Amino acid sequence: MIWRHLGRLIRPLIRWGSLVALTVFSLAACSLVEIEDAPLTTFEPAGPFAERIDAVFWQVFWIAVVIFVVVEGGILLIVLLFRDREGRKEPRQIHGNNKLEITWTIIPALILTVIAVPTIQGVFDLTECGDDAMPVEIIGHQWWFEYRYPDHGIESASVLAMPIDREVCAYMTSADVLHNYWVPHLMGKRYLVPGQETTLRLQADEPAEYWGHCAEFCGLSHSLMRARVISMTQADFDGWVAAQQQYAVPPAPDTPAETGLKVFQEQGCTQCHTVDYGPDYQGTNLVADEFFNGPNLTHFASRSVFAGAILPREGQSWSDGLREWLANPPKVKPGSFMPNLDLTHQEIEDLIAWLDTLK
């Protein structure tokens, strides 16, 4: 008997507690939208394509709000006006009323048409790139994004550089599994499919940095597969391209950087990474095996992030981020194809000195 009474007391508490917990978690999931300069929010479009998506979203949202208010208000009105009362006759039934049934069939059809027309137009407009768009090839890897600029003969990783007020047409594919490229400030999501090519239109209105992310589960470190887009003026972009087209500068003799280059070669890092010192280089150029493609490191130090754009962490220096990564890559990024080479502290310091020369 006592347990029965306790059960009656506890069950409502569990129900209300679960409801409160669900509400708190739901609000927490939306909290990112309230943070100023939130890195992954669709509510701050920064380019014409993102603005187009934003406009369609708000149109559909307010139509849905009106429908919700009308329907829920109607339900409440019916509950209050036609609730069962003692001695009250049963309300007149409307089942089989052809006029009403036609009316509430036509109204939803019209609402769906109003929603469908701009949505379908937007889908087609946002799919095909303009004739004067700048092409960029985006290749998804586990777990980083590679960027190639065919018109300029350069390639990079983790950071996509683009000029403002100019459309970028991204031709995308995957080198391994299914990925999804998403930079919410600039555009919606688009799949990167192995063996296929998809396109994505990107454009920014002003110089800034925007975060992106892989939006399709792609393995152990999916949550650590990020991207950063840096938009800049056309003049700054031209300067960036000119710098990226230069060969890497060989380290000076008898320096920690030269020792770091030797560590890089002796540890077999050239199996996956390329560093182009140019045709006049007296040593051996570092060219990766085509079957083990890691990020091109020719201009590694010019990028603001590395390791799939997760390092350096907020408040962490560039060098400290490199120390953390080189000490044990699989610990930083589970499943990483870059192995733990058991480098000594001095080898790591020499490697950092060398990597800093790759501007």
C-alpha positions, 0 to 999 in steps of 0.5 A, spaced: 500 500 500 505 504 501 509 503 495 502 504 491 502 511 494 509 513 493 508 511 486 502 515 485 507 521 488 513 519 484 510 518 477 507 526 476 514 528 478 518 524 473 513 526 468 514 533 469 521 532 471 522 529 464 518 535 461 523 540 464 529 537 462 527 536 455 525 543 455 532 545 457 536 541 452 531 544 447 533 551 449 540 549 450 540 546 442 538 553 440 543 557 444 548 558 439 543 562 435 543 567 441 551 568 441 554 574 437 558 572 431 556 564 432 560 560 428 555 556 425 548 559 424 544 560 418 540 566 421 546 571 419 547 570 411 553 574 409 552 573 401 547 573 396 546 565 396 545 564 403 540 570 403 536 567 398 535 561 402 534 565 408 528 569 405 525 562 403 526 560 410 522 566 413 517 566 408 515 558 410 516 560 417 511 565 418 506 561 413 507 556 418 506 560 424 499 563 421 497 556 420 499 553 427 495 559 430 489 558 426 489 551 427 490 551 434 486 557 436 480 553 432 481 547 436 481 551 443 475 554 440 471 548 439 473 545 445 470 551 449 464 552 445 462 544 444 464 541 450 460 536 453 455 539 458 449 536 462 443 536 458 446 539 451 444 536 445 449 533 440 452 538 435 450 538 428 455 533 424 458 536 418 461 529 415 459 529 408 459 536 407 462 537 400 462 544 400 467 544 407 471 538 404 472 542 398 474 548 401 479 545 406 482 541 400 483 547 396 486 552 402 492 547 403 493 546 396 494 553 395 498 554 401 503 549 398 503 552 392 505 559 395 511 555 398 513 551 393 514 556 387 519 560 391 522 554 393 523 550 387 525 557 383 531 557 389 533 550 388 534 551 380 537 558 381 542 555 387 544 549 383 547 552 376 553 556 377 554 563 373 558 563 367 563 568 370 564 564 376 571 562 379 572 555 379 574 551 385 575 544 386 573 541 393 575 534 395 573 531 401 578 526 405 577 523 412 578 528 415 579 534 412 577 538 405 582 540 400 582 546 395 584 546 388 584 552 384 585 550 376 585 557 373 591 559 378 595 552 378 595 552 386 592 548 392 591 548 399 587 545 405 583 547 411 582 554 408 578 556 402 580 563 400 575 567 395 574 574 393 568 578 395 563 580 390 565 574 386 561 568 385 565 561 386 563 555 383 565 549 387 566 543 383 566 537 389 567 530 390 570 525 395 576 521 395 573 516 400 567 516 403 560 521 403 562 528 406 557 534 406 560 541 405 556 546 409 558 554 410 552 556 413 553 564 412 554 563 405 550 557 402 546 551 404 549 544 404 551 539 398 554 532 398 561 530 396 560 523 393 565 519 391 566 518 383 561 523 382 561 531 381 556 536 385 556 543 384 556 549 390 555 556 389 559 561 394 559 568 394 561 573 400 559 580 401 565 583 405 572 581 408 571 576 413 572 569 416 567 564 416 566 557 419 564 551 415 563 543 417 562 536 414 555 535 415 554 528 413 557 522 418 563 520 415 567 516 420 570 517 427 573 524 427 567 526 423 565 532 428 573 534 427 572 535 420 571 543 419 573 548 414 574 555 414 573 560 409 576 567 408 573 572 404 578 578 402 578 584 397 580 582 390 587 585 390 588 581 397 586 575 393 590 576 387 596 577 392 594 571 396 594 567 389 601 570 387 604 568 394 601 561 393 604 560 386 611 561 389 615 555 391 617 554 398 624 557 400 629 551 402 631 552 410 638 555 411 644 550 412 645 548 419 639 551 422 633 547 426 629 548 420 634 544 416 634 539 421 626 539 421 626 537 414 631 531 415 626 529 420 621 530 415 624 526 410 627 520 415 620 519 418 617 517 411 612 523 411 613 524 404 609 518 403 603 522 404 605 530 404 608 534 398 613 540 399 615 543 392 621 547 392 622 548 385 626 545 379 632 549 381 632 546 388 639 542 389 636 537 394 630 532 392 623 535 392 618 532 396 612 529 392 607 524 395 605 517 393 599 518 389 595 513 393 597 516 400 594 523 399 595 528 405 595 536 405 600 539 400 605 543 405 608 547 400 605 554 404 603 550 410 605 556 415 600 561 411 594 557 413 590 560 419 588 553 421 591 545 420 589 538 422 582 539 419 581 546 421 581 544 429 588 547 431 590 551 434 584 551 439 581 558 441 587 561 445 592 556 443 598 559 440 600 556 433 606 553 435 603 549 441 597 547 436 603 544 432 606 540 438 600 537 440 598 535 433 605 532 432 606 529 439 600 524 437 595 525 431 591 519 433 589 522 440 587 529 437 583 526 431 581 519 433 582 514 426 587 519 423 591 516 418 597 520 420 600 516 425 604 517 432 611 517 430 613 517 437 617 523 436 622 526 441 621 533 444 627 536 440 624 532 433 618 536 434 621 543 435 625 542 429 619 540 425 616 546 427 622 550 426 621 547 419 614 548 418 614 555 420 619 556 413 613 554 409 610 561 408 
